[in-house]
Amino acid sequence: GRGFIDFSHAPFVWWPPLFPLLLAGISGITRADVFRIGWFVNVLLAGVNVALSVIFFYRIFRNTMWTYFGVAIFAASPGMMKLATNIGSDSLFITFILISLLILGIGEAISRKQFAWLCIVAALACLQRYLGVALVLGAAISIFRESKETIVSRFRNAAVFSAVALAPLGVWVLAHNYLAYHTLFGPRNYV
């Protein structure tokens, strides 16, 4: 009822809104505590990320032994363990990165359906973390590089992808952050 505010009751402008909206939405439906939901979501996402890493490593190595080895390192790494037991937006961002990498493939041009899914996943990644812009840039370069079309079509496809994927974040930053609080990404007073 107070709009987007952070834990200190300041305007929520430092981060994009997807993870808090997800937690608040699930809390609103289940009436469960947001902290319990955050923990449950991150534990669930840890399993999803391990499953996605199985597919990812198998596509890279095409060998069961190396796939198991890669997944074991991924799943048992201290960083992944911390993310699974923490309440933070990192696990969901990793999910979006893995899905994007699986859609892009390795050295393959993508279909129109994959293009649409990639736009959705990249837009969600941007709404999850401002760093999602790097995912959009990398995917746009991949779309341009792997396409077998003319140079003009390649530029067009990369530009359309970038515009569609960045549009929701642009709306958030301009309509919420700038118009309401006169800042794009939050105050940067580090003194």
CNS distance restraints for C-alpha pairs under 8 A (distance, minus, plus):
assign (resid   4 and name CA) (resid  11 and name CA) 6.25 0.50 0.50
assign (resid   4 and name CA) (resid  12 and name CA) 5.23 0.50 0.50
assign (resid   5 and name CA) (resid   9 and name CA) 5.20 0.50 0.50
assign (resid   5 and name CA) (resid  10 and name CA) 5.37 0.50 0.50
assign (resid   5 and name CA) (resid  11 and name CA) 4.55 0.50 0.50
assign (resid   5 and name CA) (resid  12 and name CA) 4.50 0.50 0.50
assign (resid   6 and name CA) (resid  10 and name CA) 5.55 0.50 0.50
assign (resid   6 and name CA) (resid  11 and name CA) 6.26 0.50 0.50
assign (resid   6 and name CA) (resid  12 and name CA) 5.10 0.50 0.50
assign (resid  11 and name CA) (resid 181 and name CA) 7.60 0.50 0.50
assign (resid  13 and name CA) (resid 176 and name CA) 7.98 0.50 0.50
assign (resid  13 and name CA) (resid 177 and name CA) 5.72 0.50 0.50
assign (resid  13 and name CA) (resid 183 and name CA) 7.89 0.50 0.50
assign (resid  13 and name CA) (resid 184 and name CA) 7.62 0.50 0.50
assign (resid  13 and name CA) (resid 185 and name CA) 5.77 0.50 0.50
assign (resid  13 and name CA) (resid 186 and name CA) 5.09 0.50 0.50
assign (resid  14 and name CA) (resid 185 and name CA) 5.47 0.50 0.50
assign (resid  14 and name CA) (resid 186 and name CA) 4.96 0.50 0.50
assign (resid  15 and name CA) (resid 128 and name CA) 7.70 0.50 0.50
assign (resid  15 and name CA) (resid 129 and name CA) 6.37 0.50 0.50
assign (resid  15 and name CA) (resid 130 and name CA) 6.80 0.50 0.50
assign (resid  15 and name CA) (resid 185 and name CA) 7.44 0.50 0.50
assign (resid  16 and name CA) (resid 126 and name CA) 7.41 0.50 0.50
assign (resid  16 and name CA) (resid 127 and name CA) 4.98 0.50 0.50
assign (resid  16 and name CA) (resid 128 and name CA) 5.61 0.50 0.50
assign (resid  16 and name CA) (resid 129 and name CA) 5.80 0.50 0.50
assign (resid  16 and name CA) (resid 130 and name CA) 6.58 0.50 0.50
assign (resid  16 and name CA) (resid 169 and name CA) 7.47 0.50 0.50
assign (resid  16 and name CA) (resid 172 and name CA) 7.42 0.50 0.50
assign (resid  17 and name CA) (resid  21 and name CA) 5.99 0.50 0.50
assign (resid  17 and name CA) (resid 127 and name CA) 6.08 0.50 0.50
assign (resid  17 and name CA) (resid 128 and name CA) 6.55 0.50 0.50
assign (resid  18 and name CA) (resid  22 and name CA) 6.06 0.50 0.50
assign (resid  18 and name CA) (resid 124 and name CA) 7.40 0.50 0.50
assign (resid  18 and name CA) (resid 127 and name CA) 5.35 0.50 0.50
assign (resid  18 and name CA) (resid 128 and name CA) 4.98 0.50 0.50
assign (resid  19 and name CA) (resid  23 and name CA) 6.24 0.50 0.50
assign (resid  19 and name CA) (resid  89 and name CA) 6.09 0.50 0.50
assign (resid  19 and name CA) (resid  92 and name CA) 7.99 0.50 0.50
assign (resid  19 and name CA) (resid 128 and name CA) 6.06 0.50 0.50
assign (resid  20 and name CA) (resid  24 and name CA) 5.95 0.50 0.50
assign (resid  21 and name CA) (resid  25 and name CA) 5.81 0.50 0.50
assign (resid  22 and name CA) (resid  26 and name CA) 6.21 0.50 0.50
assign (resid  23 and name CA) (resid  27 and name CA) 6.00 0.50 0.50
assign (resid  23 and name CA) (resid  34 and name CA) 6.10 0.50 0.50
assign (resid  23 and name CA) (resid  37 and name CA) 6.48 0.50 0.50
assign (resid  23 and name CA) (resid  38 and name CA) 6.37 0.50 0.50
assign (resid  24 and name CA) (resid  28 and name CA) 5.91 0.50 0.50
assign (resid  24 and name CA) (resid  34 and name CA) 6.81 0.50 0.50
assign (resid  25 and name CA) (resid  29 and name CA) 6.29 0.50 0.50
assign (resid  26 and name CA) (resid  30 and name CA) 5.98 0.50 0.50
assign (resid  26 and name CA) (resid  31 and name CA) 7.80 0.50 0.50
assign (resid  26 and name CA) (resid  32 and name CA) 7.92 0.50 0.50
assign (resid  26 and name CA) (resid  37 and name CA) 7.32 0.50 0.50
assign (resid  27 and name CA) (resid  31 and name CA) 4.97 0.50 0.50
assign (resid  27 and name CA) (resid  32 and name CA) 5.16 0.50 0.50
assign (resid  27 and name CA) (resid  33 and name CA) 6.36 0.50 0.50
assign (resid  27 and name CA) (resid  34 and name CA) 5.82 0.50 0.50
assign (resid  27 and name CA) (resid  37 and name CA) 6.97 0.50 0.50
assign (resid  28 and name CA) (resid  32 and name CA) 7.68 0.50 0.50
assign (resid  32 and name CA) (resid  36 and name CA) 7.09 0.50 0.50
assign (resid  32 and name CA) (resid  37 and name CA) 6.87 0.50 0.50
assign (resid  33 and name CA) (resid  37 and name CA) 6.34 0.50 0.50
assign (resid  34 and name CA) (resid  38 and name CA) 6.01 0.50 0.50
assign (resid  35 and name CA) (resid  39 and name CA) 6.22 0.50 0.50
assign (resid  35 and name CA) (resid  87 and name CA) 7.29 0.50 0.50
assign (resid  36 and name CA) (resid  40 and name CA) 6.12 0.50 0.50
assign (resid  37 and name CA) (resid  41 and name CA) 5.93 0.50 0.50
assign (resid  38 and name CA) (resid  42 and name CA) 6.21 0.50 0.50
assign (resid  38 and name CA) (resid  87 and name CA) 5.27 0.50 0.50
assign (resid  38 and name CA) (resid  88 and name CA) 7.41 0.50 0.50
assign (resid  39 and name CA) (resid  43 and name CA) 6.22 0.50 0.50
assign (resid  39 and name CA) (resid  84 and name CA) 7.75 0.50 0.50
assign (resid  39 and name CA) (resid  85 and name CA) 6.62 0.50 0.50
assign (resid  39 and name CA) (resid  86 and name CA) 6.51 0.50 0.50
assign (resid  39 and name CA) (resid  87 and name CA) 5.45 0.50 0.50
assign (resid  40 and name CA) (resid  44 and name CA) 6.07 0.50 0.50
assign (resid  41 and name CA) (resid  45 and name CA) 6.00 0.50 0.50
assign (resid  42 and name CA) (resid  46 and name CA) 6.06 0.50 0.50
assign (resid  42 and name CA) (resid  83 and name CA) 7.08 0.50 0.50
assign (resid  42 and name CA) (resid  84 and name CA) 5.21 0.50 0.50
assign (resid  42 and name CA) (resid  85 and name CA) 6.99 0.50 0.50
assign (resid  42 and name CA) (resid  86 and name CA) 7.06 0.50 0.50
assign (resid  42 and name CA) (resid  87 and name CA) 6.62 0.50 0.50
assign (resid  42 and name CA) (resid  88 and name CA) 7.55 0.50 0.50
assign (resid  42 and name CA) (resid  91 and name CA) 6.14 0.50 0.50
assign (resid  42 and name CA) (resid  92 and name CA) 7.58 0.50 0.50
assign (resid  43 and name CA) (resid  47 and name CA) 6.72 0.50 0.50
assign (resid  43 and name CA) (resid  84 and name CA) 4.98 0.50 0.50
assign (resid  43 and name CA) (resid  85 and name CA) 6.71 0.50 0.50
assign (resid  44 and name CA) (resid  48 and name CA) 6.40 0.50 0.50
assign (resid  45 and name CA) (resid  49 and name CA) 5.88 0.50 0.50
assign (resid  45 and name CA) (resid  84 and name CA) 7.57 0.50 0.50
assign (resid  45 and name CA) (resid  91 and name CA) 6.06 0.50 0.50
assign (resid  45 and name CA) (resid  92 and name CA) 6.54 0.50 0.50
assign (resid  45 and name CA) (resid  95 and name CA) 7.23 0.50 0.50
assign (resid  46 and name CA) (resid  50 and name CA) 6.24 0.50 0.50
assign (resid  46 and name CA) (resid  80 and name CA) 7.51 0.50 0.50
assign (resid  46 and name CA) (resid  83 and name CA) 7.76 0.50 0.50
assign (resid  46 and name CA) (resid  84 and name CA) 5.53 0.50 0.50
assign (resid  46 and name CA) (resid  91 and name CA) 6.70 0.50 0.50
assign (resid  47 and name CA) (resid  51 and name CA) 6.24 0.50 0.50
assign (resid  48 and name CA) (resid  52 and name CA) 6.13 0.50 0.50
assign (resid  48 and name CA) (resid  95 and name CA) 7.37 0.50 0.50
assign (resid  49 and name CA) (resid  53 and name CA) 5.98 0.50 0.50
assign (resid  49 and name CA) (resid  91 and name CA) 7.76 0.50 0.50
assign (resid  49 and name CA) (resid  94 and name CA) 7.23 0.50 0.50
assign (resid  49 and name CA) (resid  95 and name CA) 5.72 0.50 0.50
assign (resid  49 and name CA) (resid  98 and name CA) 7.48 0.50 0.50
assign (resid  50 and name CA) (resid  54 and name CA) 6.36 0.50 0.50
assign (resid  50 and name CA) (resid  71 and name CA) 6.77 0.50 0.50
assign (resid  50 and name CA) (resid  74 and name CA) 7.41 0.50 0.50
assign (resid  50 and name CA) (resid  75 and name CA) 6.10 0.50 0.50
assign (resid  51 and name CA) (resid  55 and name CA) 6.85 0.50 0.50
assign (resid  52 and name CA) (resid  56 and name CA) 6.17 0.50 0.50
assign (resid  52 and name CA) (resid  95 and name CA) 7.83 0.50 0.50
assign (resid  52 and name CA) (resid  98 and name CA) 6.54 0.50 0.50
assign (resid  52 and name CA) (resid  99 and name CA) 7.33 0.50 0.50
assign (resid  53 and name CA) (resid  57 and name CA) 5.86 0.50 0.50
assign (resid  53 and name CA) (resid  71 and name CA) 6.14 0.50 0.50
assign (resid  53 and name CA) (resid  74 and name CA) 7.65 0.50 0.50
assign (resid  53 and name CA) (resid  98 and name CA) 7.20 0.50 0.50
assign (resid  54 and name CA) (resid  58 and name CA) 6.06 0.50 0.50
assign (resid  54 and name CA) (resid  67 and name CA) 6.49 0.50 0.50
assign (resid  54 and name CA) (resid  68 and name CA) 7.51 0.50 0.50
assign (resid  54 and name CA) (resid  71 and name CA) 5.95 0.50 0.50
assign (resid  55 and name CA) (resid  59 and name CA) 6.18 0.50 0.50
assign (resid  55 and name CA) (resid 102 and name CA) 7.89 0.50 0.50
assign (resid  56 and name CA) (resid  60 and name CA) 6.41 0.50 0.50
assign (resid  56 and name CA) (resid  98 and name CA) 7.50 0.50 0.50
assign (resid  56 and name CA) (resid 101 and name CA) 7.77 0.50 0.50
assign (resid  56 and name CA) (resid 102 and name CA) 6.36 0.50 0.50
assign (resid  57 and name CA) (resid  61 and name CA) 5.98 0.50 0.50
assign (resid  57 and name CA) (resid  62 and name CA) 7.81 0.50 0.50
assign (resid  57 and name CA) (resid  66 and name CA) 7.71 0.50 0.50
assign (resid  57 and name CA) (resid  67 and name CA) 5.07 0.50 0.50
assign (resid  57 and name CA) (resid  70 and name CA) 6.41 0.50 0.50
assign (resid  57 and name CA) (resid  71 and name CA) 7.12 0.50 0.50
assign (resid  58 and name CA) (resid  62 and name CA) 5.00 0.50 0.50
assign (resid  58 and name CA) (resid  63 and name CA) 6.36 0.50 0.50
assign (resid  58 and name CA) (resid  64 and name CA) 6.85 0.50 0.50
assign (resid  58 and name CA) (resid  66 and name CA) 7.85 0.50 0.50
assign (resid  58 and name CA) (resid  67 and name CA) 5.19 0.50 0.50
assign (resid  60 and name CA) (resid 106 and name CA) 7.78 0.50 0.50
assign (resid  61 and name CA) (resid  66 and name CA) 6.32 0.50 0.50
assign (resid  61 and name CA) (resid  67 and name CA) 6.47 0.50 0.50
assign (resid  62 and name CA) (resid  67 and name CA) 7.63 0.50 0.50
assign (resid  63 and name CA) (resid  67 and name CA) 6.11 0.50 0.50
assign (resid  64 and name CA) (resid  68 and name CA) 6.17 0.50 0.50
assign (resid  65 and name CA) (resid  69 and name CA) 6.23 0.50 0.50
assign (resid  66 and name CA) (resid  70 and name CA) 6.04 0.50 0.50
assign (resid  67 and name CA) (resid  71 and name CA) 6.09 0.50 0.50
assign (resid  68 and name CA) (resid  72 and name CA) 5.95 0.50 0.50
assign (resid  69 and name CA) (resid  73 and name CA) 6.34 0.50 0.50
assign (resid  70 and name CA) (resid  74 and name CA) 6.13 0.50 0.50
assign (resid  71 and name CA) (resid  75 and name CA) 5.87 0.50 0.50
assign (resid  72 and name CA) (resid  76 and name CA) 5.81 0.50 0.50
assign (resid  73 and name CA) (resid  77 and name CA) 5.78 0.50 0.50
assign (resid  74 and name CA) (resid  80 and name CA) 7.18 0.50 0.50
assign (resid  75 and name CA) (resid  80 and name CA) 6.30 0.50 0.50
assign (resid  75 and name CA) (resid  81 and name CA) 7.46 0.50 0.50
assign (resid  76 and name CA) (resid  80 and name CA) 6.88 0.50 0.50
assign (resid  76 and name CA) (resid  81 and name CA) 6.73 0.50 0.50
assign (resid  77 and name CA) (resid  81 and name CA) 6.37 0.50 0.50
assign (resid  78 and name CA) (resid  82 and name CA) 6.17 0.50 0.50
assign (resid  79 and name CA) (resid  83 and name CA) 6.24 0.50 0.50
assign (resid  80 and name CA) (resid  84 and name CA) 6.16 0.50 0.50
assign (resid  81 and name CA) (resid  85 and name CA) 6.48 0.50 0.50
assign (resid  82 and name CA) (resid  86 and name CA) 5.96 0.50 0.50
assign (resid  83 and name CA) (resid  87 and name CA) 7.48 0.50 0.50
assign (resid  83 and name CA) (resid  88 and name CA) 7.28 0.50 0.50
assign (resid  83 and name CA) (resid  90 and name CA) 6.80 0.50 0.50
assign (resid  83 and name CA) (resid  91 and name CA) 6.22 0.50 0.50
assign (resid  84 and name CA) (resid  91 and name CA) 7.25 0.50 0.50
assign (resid  89 and name CA) (resid  93 and name CA) 6.40 0.50 0.50
assign (resid  89 and name CA) (resid 128 and name CA) 7.08 0.50 0.50
assign (resid  89 and name CA) (resid 129 and name CA) 7.81 0.50 0.50
assign (resid  90 and name CA) (resid  94 and name CA) 6.17 0.50 0.50
assign (resid  91 and name CA) (resid  95 and name CA) 6.28 0.50 0.50
assign (resid  92 and name CA) (resid  96 and name CA) 6.41 0.50 0.50
assign (resid  92 and name CA) (resid 128 and name CA) 7.68 0.50 0.50
assign (resid  93 and name CA) (resid  97 and name CA) 6.29 0.50 0.50
assign (resid  93 and name CA) (resid 125 and name CA) 6.03 0.50 0.50
assign (resid  93 and name CA) (resid 128 and name CA) 6.45 0.50 0.50
assign (resid  93 and name CA) (resid 129 and name CA) 7.12 0.50 0.50
assign (resid  94 and name CA) (resid  98 and name CA) 6.13 0.50 0.50
assign (resid  95 and name CA) (resid  99 and name CA) 6.16 0.50 0.50
assign (resid  96 and name CA) (resid 100 and name CA) 6.06 0.50 0.50
assign (resid  96 and name CA) (resid 121 and name CA) 6.05 0.50 0.50
assign (resid  96 and name CA) (resid 122 and name CA) 7.20 0.50 0.50
assign (resid  96 and name CA) (resid 124 and name CA) 7.57 0.50 0.50
assign (resid  96 and name CA) (resid 125 and name CA) 5.85 0.50 0.50
assign (resid  97 and name CA) (resid 101 and name CA) 6.18 0.50 0.50
assign (resid  97 and name CA) (resid 125 and name CA) 7.63 0.50 0.50
assign (resid  97 and name CA) (resid 135 and name CA) 7.21 0.50 0.50
assign (resid  98 and name CA) (resid 102 and name CA) 6.17 0.50 0.50
assign (resid  99 and name CA) (resid 103 and name CA) 6.16 0.50 0.50
assign (resid  99 and name CA) (resid 121 and name CA) 7.42 0.50 0.50
assign (resid 100 and name CA) (resid 104 and name CA) 6.10 0.50 0.50
assign (resid 100 and name CA) (resid 118 and name CA) 6.11 0.50 0.50
assign (resid 100 and name CA) (resid 121 and name CA) 6.68 0.50 0.50
assign (resid 100 and name CA) (resid 122 and name CA) 7.18 0.50 0.50
assign (resid 100 and name CA) (resid 139 and name CA) 7.84 0.50 0.50
assign (resid 101 and name CA) (resid 105 and name CA) 6.12 0.50 0.50
assign (resid 103 and name CA) (resid 110 and name CA) 7.55 0.50 0.50
assign (resid 103 and name CA) (resid 114 and name CA) 6.17 0.50 0.50
assign (resid 103 and name CA) (resid 117 and name CA) 7.84 0.50 0.50
assign (resid 103 and name CA) (resid 118 and name CA) 6.62 0.50 0.50
assign (resid 104 and name CA) (resid 108 and name CA) 7.06 0.50 0.50
assign (resid 104 and name CA) (resid 109 and name CA) 7.57 0.50 0.50
assign (resid 104 and name CA) (resid 110 and name CA) 6.46 0.50 0.50
assign (resid 104 and name CA) (resid 114 and name CA) 7.87 0.50 0.50
assign (resid 104 and name CA) (resid 118 and name CA) 7.86 0.50 0.50
assign (resid 104 and name CA) (resid 139 and name CA) 7.43 0.50 0.50
assign (resid 104 and name CA) (resid 142 and name CA) 7.48 0.50 0.50
assign (resid 104 and name CA) (resid 143 and name CA) 7.96 0.50 0.50
assign (resid 105 and name CA) (resid 110 and name CA) 7.93 0.50 0.50
assign (resid 107 and name CA) (resid 146 and name CA) 6.22 0.50 0.50
assign (resid 108 and name CA) (resid 146 and name CA) 5.88 0.50 0.50
assign (resid 108 and name CA) (resid 147 and name CA) 7.86 0.50 0.50
assign (resid 109 and name CA) (resid 143 and name CA) 7.04 0.50 0.50
assign (resid 109 and name CA) (resid 146 and name CA) 5.00 0.50 0.50
assign (resid 109 and name CA) (resid 147 and name CA) 5.12 0.50 0.50
assign (resid 109 and name CA) (resid 148 and name CA) 7.23 0.50 0.50
assign (resid 110 and name CA) (resid 114 and name CA) 5.78 0.50 0.50
assign (resid 110 and name CA) (resid 115 and name CA) 6.29 0.50 0.50
assign (resid 110 and name CA) (resid 143 and name CA) 7.54 0.50 0.50
assign (resid 110 and name CA) (resid 147 and name CA) 7.70 0.50 0.50
assign (resid 111 and name CA) (resid 115 and name CA) 6.04 0.50 0.50
assign (resid 112 and name CA) (resid 116 and name CA) 6.23 0.50 0.50
assign (resid 113 and name CA) (resid 117 and name CA) 6.33 0.50 0.50
assign (resid 114 and name CA) (resid 118 and name CA) 5.94 0.50 0.50
assign (resid 115 and name CA) (resid 119 and name CA) 6.22 0.50 0.50
assign (resid 115 and name CA) (resid 161 and name CA) 7.69 0.50 0.50
assign (resid 116 and name CA) (resid 120 and name CA) 6.44 0.50 0.50
assign (resid 117 and name CA) (resid 121 and name CA) 6.16 0.50 0.50
assign (resid 118 and name CA) (resid 122 and name CA) 5.89 0.50 0.50
assign (resid 119 and name CA) (resid 123 and name CA) 6.00 0.50 0.50
assign (resid 119 and name CA) (resid 161 and name CA) 6.10 0.50 0.50
assign (resid 119 and name CA) (resid 162 and name CA) 7.97 0.50 0.50
assign (resid 119 and name CA) (resid 164 and name CA) 6.38 0.50 0.50
assign (resid 119 and name CA) (resid 165 and name CA) 5.04 0.50 0.50
assign (resid 120 and name CA) (resid 124 and name CA) 6.20 0.50 0.50
assign (resid 120 and name CA) (resid 165 and name CA) 6.72 0.50 0.50
assign (resid 121 and name CA) (resid 125 and name CA) 6.13 0.50 0.50
assign (resid 122 and name CA) (resid 126 and name CA) 6.24 0.50 0.50
assign (resid 122 and name CA) (resid 132 and name CA) 6.85 0.50 0.50
assign (resid 122 and name CA) (resid 135 and name CA) 6.74 0.50 0.50
assign (resid 122 and name CA) (resid 136 and name CA) 5.98 0.50 0.50
assign (resid 122 and name CA) (resid 165 and name CA) 5.54 0.50 0.50
assign (resid 122 and name CA) (resid 166 and name CA) 7.95 0.50 0.50
assign (resid 123 and name CA) (resid 127 and name CA) 6.31 0.50 0.50
assign (resid 123 and name CA) (resid 132 and name CA) 7.82 0.50 0.50
assign (resid 123 and name CA) (resid 164 and name CA) 7.44 0.50 0.50
assign (resid 123 and name CA) (resid 165 and name CA) 4.24 0.50 0.50
assign (resid 123 and name CA) (resid 166 and name CA) 5.97 0.50 0.50
assign (resid 123 and name CA) (resid 167 and name CA) 7.54 0.50 0.50
assign (resid 123 and name CA) (resid 168 and name CA) 6.51 0.50 0.50
assign (resid 123 and name CA) (resid 169 and name CA) 7.24 0.50 0.50
assign (resid 124 and name CA) (resid 128 and name CA) 6.04 0.50 0.50
assign (resid 125 and name CA) (resid 129 and name CA) 6.17 0.50 0.50
assign (resid 125 and name CA) (resid 132 and name CA) 4.89 0.50 0.50
assign (resid 125 and name CA) (resid 135 and name CA) 7.74 0.50 0.50
assign (resid 126 and name CA) (resid 130 and name CA) 5.49 0.50 0.50
assign (resid 126 and name CA) (resid 131 and name CA) 6.74 0.50 0.50
assign (resid 126 and name CA) (resid 132 and name CA) 4.04 0.50 0.50
assign (resid 126 and name CA) (resid 133 and name CA) 5.89 0.50 0.50
assign (resid 126 and name CA) (resid 165 and name CA) 7.71 0.50 0.50
assign (resid 126 and name CA) (resid 166 and name CA) 6.98 0.50 0.50
assign (resid 126 and name CA) (resid 168 and name CA) 7.98 0.50 0.50
assign (resid 126 and name CA) (resid 169 and name CA) 6.04 0.50 0.50
assign (resid 127 and name CA) (resid 132 and name CA) 7.49 0.50 0.50
assign (resid 127 and name CA) (resid 168 and name CA) 7.14 0.50 0.50
assign (resid 127 and name CA) (resid 169 and name CA) 5.71 0.50 0.50
assign (resid 128 and name CA) (resid 132 and name CA) 7.21 0.50 0.50
assign (resid 131 and name CA) (resid 135 and name CA) 7.31 0.50 0.50
assign (resid 132 and name CA) (resid 136 and name CA) 6.43 0.50 0.50
assign (resid 133 and name CA) (resid 137 and name CA) 6.24 0.50 0.50
assign (resid 133 and name CA) (resid 166 and name CA) 7.33 0.50 0.50
assign (resid 134 and name CA) (resid 138 and name CA) 6.14 0.50 0.50
assign (resid 135 and name CA) (resid 139 and name CA) 6.03 0.50 0.50
assign (resid 136 and name CA) (resid 140 and name CA) 5.96 0.50 0.50
assign (resid 136 and name CA) (resid 162 and name CA) 6.20 0.50 0.50
assign (resid 136 and name CA) (resid 165 and name CA) 6.87 0.50 0.50
assign (resid 136 and name CA) (resid 166 and name CA) 7.63 0.50 0.50
assign (resid 137 and name CA) (resid 141 and name CA) 6.23 0.50 0.50
assign (resid 137 and name CA) (resid 162 and name CA) 7.35 0.50 0.50
assign (resid 138 and name CA) (resid 142 and name CA) 6.23 0.50 0.50
assign (resid 139 and name CA) (resid 143 and name CA) 6.03 0.50 0.50
assign (resid 140 and name CA) (resid 144 and name CA) 6.14 0.50 0.50
assign (resid 140 and name CA) (resid 158 and name CA) 4.75 0.50 0.50
assign (resid 140 and name CA) (resid 159 and name CA) 7.38 0.50 0.50
assign (resid 140 and name CA) (resid 161 and name CA) 6.70 0.50 0.50
assign (resid 140 and name CA) (resid 162 and name CA) 6.42 0.50 0.50
assign (resid 141 and name CA) (resid 145 and name CA) 5.97 0.50 0.50
assign (resid 141 and name CA) (resid 158 and name CA) 7.06 0.50 0.50
assign (resid 142 and name CA) (resid 146 and name CA) 5.80 0.50 0.50
assign (resid 143 and name CA) (resid 147 and name CA) 6.02 0.50 0.50
assign (resid 143 and name CA) (resid 154 and name CA) 7.24 0.50 0.50
assign (resid 143 and name CA) (resid 157 and name CA) 7.17 0.50 0.50
assign (resid 143 and name CA) (resid 158 and name CA) 5.88 0.50 0.50
assign (resid 144 and name CA) (resid 154 and name CA) 4.89 0.50 0.50
assign (resid 144 and name CA) (resid 155 and name CA) 6.30 0.50 0.50
assign (resid 144 and name CA) (resid 157 and name CA) 7.18 0.50 0.50
assign (resid 144 and name CA) (resid 158 and name CA) 5.71 0.50 0.50
assign (resid 145 and name CA) (resid 154 and name CA) 7.78 0.50 0.50
assign (resid 147 and name CA) (resid 154 and name CA) 6.35 0.50 0.50
assign (resid 149 and name CA) (resid 153 and name CA) 5.99 0.50 0.50
assign (resid 149 and name CA) (resid 154 and name CA) 6.18 0.50 0.50
assign (resid 150 and name CA) (resid 154 and name CA) 6.18 0.50 0.50
assign (resid 151 and name CA) (resid 155 and name CA) 6.23 0.50 0.50
assign (resid 152 and name CA) (resid 156 and name CA) 6.11 0.50 0.50
assign (resid 153 and name CA) (resid 157 and name CA) 5.99 0.50 0.50
assign (resid 154 and name CA) (resid 158 and name CA) 6.18 0.50 0.50
assign (resid 155 and name CA) (resid 159 and name CA) 5.99 0.50 0.50
assign (resid 156 and name CA) (resid 160 and name CA) 5.98 0.50 0.50
assign (resid 157 and name CA) (resid 161 and name CA) 6.03 0.50 0.50
assign (resid 158 and name CA) (resid 162 and name CA) 6.11 0.50 0.50
assign (resid 159 and name CA) (resid 163 and name CA) 6.07 0.50 0.50
assign (resid 160 and name CA) (resid 164 and name CA) 6.09 0.50 0.50
assign (resid 161 and name CA) (resid 165 and name CA) 5.97 0.50 0.50
assign (resid 162 and name CA) (resid 166 and name CA) 5.89 0.50 0.50
assign (resid 163 and name CA) (resid 167 and name CA) 5.86 0.50 0.50
assign (resid 164 and name CA) (resid 168 and name CA) 7.86 0.50 0.50
assign (resid 166 and name CA) (resid 170 and name CA) 6.09 0.50 0.50
assign (resid 167 and name CA) (resid 171 and name CA) 6.21 0.50 0.50
assign (resid 168 and name CA) (resid 172 and name CA) 6.31 0.50 0.50
assign (resid 169 and name CA) (resid 173 and name CA) 6.09 0.50 0.50
assign (resid 170 and name CA) (resid 174 and name CA) 5.95 0.50 0.50
assign (resid 171 and name CA) (resid 175 and name CA) 5.46 0.50 0.50
assign (resid 171 and name CA) (resid 176 and name CA) 7.46 0.50 0.50
assign (resid 172 and name CA) (resid 176 and name CA) 5.21 0.50 0.50
assign (resid 172 and name CA) (resid 177 and name CA) 6.70 0.50 0.50
assign (resid 173 and name CA) (resid 177 and name CA) 4.92 0.50 0.50
assign (resid 173 and name CA) (resid 178 and name CA) 6.21 0.50 0.50
assign (resid 173 and name CA) (resid 184 and name CA) 5.62 0.50 0.50
assign (resid 173 and name CA) (resid 185 and name CA) 7.07 0.50 0.50
assign (resid 174 and name CA) (resid 178 and name CA) 4.86 0.50 0.50
assign (resid 174 and name CA) (resid 179 and name CA) 6.18 0.50 0.50
assign (resid 174 and name CA) (resid 184 and name CA) 6.84 0.50 0.50
assign (resid 175 and name CA) (resid 179 and name CA) 5.34 0.50 0.50
assign (resid 175 and name CA) (resid 180 and name CA) 7.05 0.50 0.50
assign (resid 176 and name CA) (resid 180 and name CA) 5.48 0.50 0.50
assign (resid 176 and name CA) (resid 181 and name CA) 7.37 0.50 0.50
assign (resid 177 and name CA) (resid 181 and name CA) 5.34 0.50 0.50
assign (resid 177 and name CA) (resid 182 and name CA) 6.45 0.50 0.50
assign (resid 177 and name CA) (resid 183 and name CA) 5.64 0.50 0.50
assign (resid 177 and name CA) (resid 184 and name CA) 5.43 0.50 0.50
assign (resid 177 and name CA) (resid 185 and name CA) 6.92 0.50 0.50
assign (resid 177 and name CA) (resid 186 and name CA) 7.58 0.50 0.50
assign (resid 178 and name CA) (resid 182 and name CA) 4.24 0.50 0.50
assign (resid 178 and name CA) (resid 183 and name CA) 4.70 0.50 0.50
assign (resid 178 and name CA) (resid 184 and name CA) 5.16 0.50 0.50
assign (resid 179 and name CA) (resid 183 and name CA) 7.96 0.50 0.50
assign (resid 183 and name CA) (resid 187 and name CA) 6.73 0.50 0.50
